[in-house]
Amino acid sequence: MMNRPDLPPEIARRRTFAIISHPDAGKTTLTEKFLLFGGAIQMAGQVRAKGEARRTRSDFMKMEQDRGISVSASAMSFEFGDYRFNLVDTPGHSDFSEDTYRTLTAVDAAIMVIDGAKGVESQTRKLFEVCRLRDLPILTFCNKMDRESRDTFEIIDEIQENLAIDVAPVSWPIGMGRDFIGAYDLLHDRLEIMDRADRNKVAESVQISGLDDPKLADHVPADLLAKLREELEMARELLPAFDRKSFLEGHMTPIWFGSAINSFGVKELMTGIGEFGPEPQPQNAAEREIDPEEKPVTGFVFKVQANMDPKHRDRVAFVRLASGHFERGMKLLHVRSKKPMAVSNPVLFLAADRELAEEAWAGDIIGIPNHGQLRIGDALTEGEGLRFTGIPSFAPELLQTVRAGDPMKAKHLEKALMQFAEEGAAKVFKPMIGSGFIVGVVGALQFEVLASRIEIEYGLPVRFEPTQFTSARWLSGPKDKVEAFANTNKQHMAQDHDGDLVYLTRLQWDIDRVQRDQPELKLTATKEMMV
């Protein structure tokens, strides 16, 4: 890590990270405040907006705004101090975990948001495991300290035990709930005081020299000050000091305490990402590792979002640039189809707003509008035939058949389903026998999202109905064996949208039996989205 050459300054100042959390821990609110401090918006929106309070910028789908949840991952770029931040907001809802897993392949670090009252929740654990697989450095933000929350040591203990990672406090809360007045910044010896009157105002900082500074007593009530001194003495003895190397290797997480809705603690967190966060990291391809400082431009598609603008039926592929300096109008090789592609109108995102990107560097995330050429996992290069690895596709856990309300519209339905399959929003299987399609998703809420999107974006009312199958596995092996197996099990066979064979069944016993009786065949629950 340390013996790599220095990156060009434009690349070195980029920080590309995702925000992960359990639903309702305050992730979307935190994203809004990031945009506010990055000067990207004038007034932060609220997830459940009342009257004049603006809707959040990062939730642009109609369903997200109605329900107050984030369904699709959105990307945003903005400047903060000397840094260029690329922030990817992920869906918190567990039914959309696949979109989140794929997003984490495109970032260099993650911010984990934890609710001060609830601590580590199930979805946080799952997402954390994915970060662990990729050794992503993690920064932790303990949110909602202005409400009744748990003891600080208890929260830190729970993170250490549940996630098996060292936790180094870089700020320490003073009071909690109604008595929460702010936090002590351990790295810069500063007192940060929260302003409850104006939620969009940045906290004021008081520079002090250590905990014995008499100035502290002017701002902190005596009982809270005594408690703060006692807790910090314990913390310094019991908890590790922040160590950047350990953090970058994924063994330690710095933790900040704050309240996103009151804009408190957010700026310190952003400064932390800038100062300690990793620069753009090398990316893995099947052929070799790609370093960000390499001259030729390379990048991979980690997400496709269809109909971001329903009026234009457009599809935008989100591309993480792995190396080089990209300029608008460049011709890049689309590795899967081996065809050159002129990228004439790449966009940078500010949530639902977008602007043309004249240039971008390794670490940036750009959107390429296209009409279906680009899929998840595709590589774009200046000529080299690379295949990026590690972008997973998971077997769906829920399967249903789908029918159009109007039988004459079957062709339209097929087009809509193929679009969602390529976007990665659902798996679509075409059974070998019979008509119709089977749609597979990871979480039940996705069926509702699909039905609502097909109706809104294509004007097609559809209904989902139960199917006899409960699981799907991709089938691979020697060609003759695969063909023979498919012929004898026609009623269980289907093809996914790439044309790969899928074995559908309702019993785990069937899967075990195939693996026992035909060891040369492989049934897998994940498929690398390599081309």
N, C-alpha and C positions, 0 to 999 in steps of 0.2 A: 504493500500500500504506500509506504513512505518513499520507496526508491523510484517512483514514477517521475517522468519529466514534468516540469511546470507546464500548466495548461496556458494557452493564449488567454490574455486577460478577459476577453469577452466571454469565453467559456467558463473560466474560473469563477466569474461572479454569478453564475447561474445556480439556483437551488431548486431542484424539482422534487416535490414531495406530495404525499397524499394525506388526507385526514381520515382516520378510521375511528369508529366508535360503535357502541350499542345504540339502537334507536333511542332518541330523546335525551342523549347525554349533552346535546347542545352543539352538535357538529356544524349544522347549517348556520347557526347564529355566529359561531366562531369564524366560519368562512366569510360571512358578511363583514365582520369587523376587520378581517385581514384586508378586504377590498377597500374598506373605509380608510384604514391607516395607510394603505398603498396608494391613496389618492384616486382610487379607481371609481368610487361612488361618493356622492356628497352626504347621503344619509342612509344608514344601514336599514335594511328591511326587516320585518319580523315574520316568523314562520306563520303565526296565526295573526294576520293583520287585522287591526280594528280601524274602521273609518279611514282616516287619512294616512295612517302608518303604512309605509310602502310594503309591497310583497317582496319576498327575498328575490335576489337576482339569480341565485344559482339554481333555483327550482323553476324550470321553464315549461315543463309539460303540464297540461291542464290538470291531470290527475294529481300531480305533485302539489299544485296550488290548492286543490280542493281538500286534500287530505292532510296537508302539512307534513308530508314525508318526502324524502329524496328517493327517486326511483332509478334515475340513470346517472352515471358518473359524469360530471361536467368538468371542463378544464378551464382555468383562468390564468392569465399572465399579467403581472403588474410589477412596477418598480418599488423598491423599499430601500431607502438609503443608497448604498453603493451596489445593492444586489438586484438581480432580476429574479423574481419568484415565479415559478410555474406551479400552480396549485391544482391538484386534482381532487375534487370532492367526490367521495364514493357513496353509494347508497348505504344507509345504516341498516335498513330492514333486512333481516336474515334471508328473506325470500329472494334477494337479489345478489347473493354472495358471489355468484360466478362473475358478474360484471366487476365486482370488487377485486376478486382474485386476479383477474386479467389486468386491472388498472395497476395493481401493485407490481406488475412486471415492468411498468414503464416509469417508475419513480426511483429516486436514490435514497429516500428516507420517508418515514411516516410519523405523523403526529397522532398519538393515541389520546382521545378525549375521554375522561372518566367523570362520572357524576359523583360529586363529593358525598352524597348521601348513600348511593348504591354501590360504589366501589366497582370491582371488576365483575362484569356481567358476561353471560354465556357468549354473546356475539363477539364481545371484545376478545374473549379467549380464542375463538375460531380465527379471527382476523390476525391476531397476534401470532398464531401458529404459522400462518402464511408468511408473515414478515420474517419469522424465524427460519423458515425454509430458505429464504433468499438472503439471510443475514442482513436484513435492512436495519440501519440505525433507527432507533425510535426515541422521539421526544414525547414526554407525557404532560398533558395539561389537565389538572384537576379542576373541574368547572363547578359552578353553582355554589361557591363558598359563601354567597350572600344569603343562602337558605340554610336551614338546619342541616349540618353535615356531620360526618363521623370524625372521630379524633384523628389528627394528622398522622400520628405514628401508626394507628390502626390501618389507615388507607395505604401507607407505604408498605407495611408488613404484608398486607393482602396482595399487593402487586408483586412483592418479592416472592411470596410463597406460591401464588397461583401461576405466575408467568416465569418463574425461575430466572429472574434478571435482577441485577443490582440496581437499586434506586438511589440516586444522589439528589437531595433537595437543592435547588438553586434559588428557590424563594421559599419563604416560610409565612404562613397566614397568621394574621393578628386578629384574634377573635373569630367568631363564626356566626352565621345566621344574622340576626339583627345587630349583633355587636361587631360584625365583621367591618374593620375599618381599612384594611389594606394588607400589605405584605412587606416583608423585609427581604431585600435583594441581597443574597449572600455573596454573589460574585462581584458586585460593585459597591458593597456597603452603602446601600441606599434604602431609604424608606419610601415605599410607594403608597400614596393615600388615595382611596377611592372616593370619587365624587358621586353621591347618590342622586344628585339633582338632575344632571344631564347625562343620559346614557351614551351619547355619542362623543362625550368629551374624554380626552386622554387623562389618565390619572396624573396628579402632580407628584414630582419626585423631590425628596429632600436629601441632599448629599450629607452623609454623616460619617464620622470616623469611628467605626466599631460600636459595640453595644453599650459602651460606657459613656458615650457622648451625651452631655446634658440636654442637647437639643431634642433628644428623643422624647423627653418628658413633656415638651410643649405640644406634641402631636398625639401621644399615646397615653390613655388613662393609666394610672399607676398599677391597678390590678392586672391589666393586660400586659403591661410592660414587664412586670415581675414574671408573669407566666412565659412571655416570649423569651426572656433571658434564660429561664430554667430549661425550657424546651430546646433551645438552640444549643445549650451546653450538652444536653443529653444527645441531641442529634449529631453533634460533632464527634462524640465518643462512639456512638453506636452505628452511625451510617457512613458509608464511604464518601470521600470527597470526589467531586466531579473530575473525571479523567477522560479527555477527548479521545485518546486512542482506544480505550475500552468501549467508549460510546460508539465510535465508528465501526468497531468490530462486531457490534450488536450485543455486547455483554452487559452494558449499563444504560440506563435511561435517566436523563435529567428530568426533574419534575418541577413544574411551575404551578402555583395555586392562584385562582382568580375567578372572575365572573364575566363570562363573555357578553352577557346581555348588558352589563354595566360597563363594557369596554375595559374591564380591569384585568391586568395581567397579560393582555393580548400583545401589547407592544413589546413587553419583555420577552415573550415567547418568540416573536418575530425576530427580535435582535439576536436571540439565541440561535435561531435557524441560520441566520446570516453568519454569525461568528463561528459556530461550531459545526453546522450542517455540512454534509459531504458535497464536494464539487461533483459535476457529472462523472459518473463511473463508467468503466469499460462494460460493454454489453456482450453477451454470449451468442455466438452463432455456431451452427453445426461444424463449420469449417475451421473457425479460429475465434479468438477474442478480438473485439473491435474497440480500439482506444479512441476516446473523444477527440484527441488532438490530431488524429489522422486527417489529411487534406481532403480525400474524396468524401462526398456526402453519402451517408447511409442512414436508413431509418426503418422502423417497422410499424405496422398498423396494430394497435392494441384494442381499438374500439371502433365500431361503426355506428353512427346514429342516423337513422332515417327520418325524413320529414321534420327536421328541426324547424323548417319554415314550411308549414303545411300548404301554403299557397304555391310553392314551387316544386313540391315532391322531391326535394333534393336529398342527397345522402352525403354525409360528411364522414370521411375516414380520419380518425385522430391518429397522428403519426408522431412517435417519439424519435427525435433525431439522435442517432447514436454517435455520429462523427461529422466533422466538416463544417463548412460555412455555406448555408443554403441561400440562394438568391432567387427572387421571383422570376419565373420564366425558364428556369433550368429544365433540361430534359433529363429525366431519370429512367433507369431501366426498371420495369415492373418484372421482378424475377420470375414469378410464377408463369406469366404468359409470355415471357421473353420479349415483350414489346416495349419500345420506348414510350415515355409518357411526358408530355410537356406540362409542367405544373405552373399554369399561368395565373390562377387566382387562389393561392393558398391563404388561409385566414388565421388570425390569432383570435383567441376567444376572450371575451370578458363576460362570462356566463352566457346569456342569450344574445348579447351584442357581439358583433364581430367586426374586425377591420382587416383590410388586406395586409398581408405580411410581406414587406419588401425584402426582408432578410430574416434569417433565423440561424441559431448556432446549435452545436451539440448540446443536448440537455433540454432544448425547447420542445414544446408540443405544438404542432401546427395542424390545422384542419385542411384536408384536401377534398373539395366538393367533387363528386364523381357520379356516374350513373350506374353504379353496380360493378365496376371493374375491380375495386379494391375490397378485400375481405380481411377479417381478423387474421393476423399471422403473416400477412404479405410483407415482403421486403422490397424496399426501393433503394437502388444504389446507382453509382455512376458507371455501372458496367459489370461489377463483380457479382458472380452468382452466389449470393449469401442466403442462408436460411437461418433466421433467428430462432433460438430454442427457448423453451420454458414458458410458452403461452398455452395454458391448459384449456381443454374443453372437457366438461364433466358430464358423465352419464346422468340423465334426468332422473329425479326420484318420483315424479308424478307424471302419468301418461293419460291423455284423454283424446277422444276423436273429436274432430271439429266439422261442423256442417254450416253451409251458408243458409240463411233464412230463405233465400230465393234460389231454388235449384239451378236456375238458368245462369246464376253468377258463379258457377264452380270455377271457371277459368280465372275470374278476378280474384277469387279466394286463393287460388294456387299462387298467383303473383304476389299477393300480400304476404302469404306464409313464407315464400322463398326470401322475400325481403327481410322479414324478421329473423329467419334462420341465418342469413348472412350477417345480420347485425349482431348476432349472438344473443338475441333476446329470448330465443326458444330453440329447441331442436325440432325439426320437422321430419317425420319418417313417412315414406310412401310404401305401404305394405305391398308384397309381391302379389298377394291374392286379394281381390275385392277393390272397391274404389275408395276414395276419400283419403284423408291424411290423419296421422296420429301426431299429436303435438306433445312434446315432453318438456317439463320445466323443473327447476330446482325447488321452487316454493309456490304454494297455492295462490298467493296474491298475484303471481305473474299471469295466471289465466284471466283474472279480472282486467289487468293492465292490457293484455293482448286484445281481449274482446273490445275494451273501450277504444284502444288505438285503431283497430281494424274498422270500427264503426266511424270514428271521427276522421281518420285519414283516408279511408277508402269508401265511406258511405255504405258499408256492408254490415248489416246486423248478422252476428253469428251465434251459434250456441255450442258449448262444449259439453260432451257427454262422456260418461264413464266408459272405459274400455276393459277388456278382460286382462290386459297386460299390466304388470306393475314395475317391471324393470327392463332396461335396454342395455345391451353390451355390444361393443364393436368387435367384429370378427376378423381375425387375420390368420394367416398360415400359408402353407404351400397351396398354389392355385388349384390343382386338381382336387385336393382334399376339401378346400373351401367350397368349390362348386358342387362336389358330391353331397356335402353336408347341407348346402342351401337347397338342393333339389329334394332331399328327403324331408326337410323341415320347412317346406314352402309356407305353411300357414303361420310360421313364427318369424319369417324373414321380412326385412324391410330395407330400404336404402335411405341414407340421410341426404342432405342437400348437396353433398359433395359426390354422391354416388357410392359412398362406402357402405359395405354390408353391415347390417345391424341385426342382432338376434334378440327378439322380444319374448319375454316369458313372464309368468306370474309367480313362479316358484324359484326360490334360491336353489332348491334341490336340482332343478333342470340344469342350472349353470354348473353346479358341482359335478353333475353326472357327465356333462360334455367334457369338462376338464379331466375327469377321471378316465373316461372311455376313449377320448381322442386327444391325447396329450400334445399332438403336433398342432392342434388348433389353439389359438389364443383368444380368450374373451376378456376384453378390458373395459374398465369403467371410466378411463380418461383417454383422451386422444390429444396428442400434441398438435396444435394448430400450425403445423409447418406445411410448407407447400411443396 
